[in-house]
Amino acid sequence: MRIDIVSLFPEFVAQCAAFGVVGRAQERALLSLHGWNPRDYATGNYRRVDDRPFGGGPGMVMLIDPLRDALNAARAADPADARVVYLTPQGTRLTQAKVRELAAHPRLVLLCGRYEGVDERLIEAEVDEELSIGDYVLSGGELAAAVLVDAVARLQEGALNDAESAAQDSFESDGLLDCPHYTRPLEHPLGQVPEVLLSGNHAQIARWRRMESLGRTWLRRPDLLDEAALGKADRALLEAFRSRYLR
Ligand SMILES: Nc1nonc1C(=O)NCC1CCCCC1
């Protein structure tokens, strides 16, 4: 998968993607990142990339042409069709389902805004999809782009080893929150390890983990829990969690 980043700080995203699973995906040629800086396409004495907003008000707006020329250079760098995504709080919320959809594309071009944003005419003419990673305002789209790069990189075939795939699947497969995890030392002032995890009884351990995932999702993110879609066994586990929790 090829991802082109259009940004005033293209190295920002490249740095975020240089570590761990994403860095390894690049080493394995499962993912390639390419940066394009609109400032390299800015003309005139001051090579402006922004200007004051029509209608007045604070801040600056990114100019159309340097962005558009950088986008076109990115498009031209590879024959594969590119899906252009603009990272912005005004976008639709990024979900794992959307990550899966985007991860299946041969190419993405991620447009990162700065200042107060980008001239709307550029968005209307060049952007396929506006996405938000959450309801808060960052200083630029680069951190959001790095989040998206990480999430789609993990889904590239061969990016994760078996253990990592299992961990990914446990959350991704049914959209529940993950269960708690514990490791050595067994004895610690901060508390005990749940007995069931020491039992060696894999059926009981799986049952406990599923119950904890269901219970946590119910407590913390009821919006993710579609109880109607739960099977009989899951409903029984959730009931067991509730009765223990509400006792
Ligand atoms: N939240 C977000 N999700 O995706 N992007 C986000 C963001 O906060 N981006 C910064 C803004 C800053 C002004 C220009 C446009 C991007």
The ligand as a Tripos MOL2 file, in Angstrom:
@<TRIPOS>MOLECULE
LIG
   16    17     1     0     0
SMALL
NO_CHARGES

@<TRIPOS>ATOM
      1 N1         -9.6650   16.0470   15.3600 N.pl3     1 LIG1
      2 C1         -9.1410   15.8000   14.1230 C.ar      1 LIG1
      3 N2         -9.3840   14.6750   13.4240 N.ar      1 LIG1
      4 O1         -8.7170   14.7890   12.2690 O.2       1 LIG1
      5 N3         -8.0520   15.9240   12.2030 N.ar      1 LIG1
      6 C2         -8.2790   16.5780   13.3520 C.ar      1 LIG1
      7 C3         -7.7250   17.8950   13.7000 C.2       1 LIG1
      8 O2         -7.9350   18.4030   14.7810 O.2       1 LIG1
      9 N4         -6.9790   18.4820   12.7300 N.am      1 LIG1
     10 C4         -6.4210   19.8010   12.9680 C.3       1 LIG1
     11 C5         -7.0870   20.8200   12.0790 C.3       1 LIG1
     12 C6         -6.4410   22.1500   12.3520 C.3       1 LIG1
     13 C7         -6.9950   23.1920   11.4180 C.3       1 LIG1
     14 C8         -6.8090   22.7960    9.9990 C.3       1 LIG1
     15 C9         -7.4550   21.4720    9.6990 C.3       1 LIG1
     16 C10        -6.9370   20.4100   10.6320 C.3       1 LIG1
@<TRIPOS>BOND
     1     1     2 1
     2     2     3 ar
     3     2     6 ar
     4     3     4 ar
     5     4     5 ar
     6     5     6 ar
     7     6     7 1
     8     7     8 2
     9     7     9 1
    10     9    10 1
    11    10    11 1
    12    11    12 1
    13    11    16 1
    14    12    13 1
    15    13    14 1
    16    14    15 1
    17    15    16 1
@<TRIPOS>SUBSTRUCTURE
     1 LIG1         1 GROUP 0 **** ****
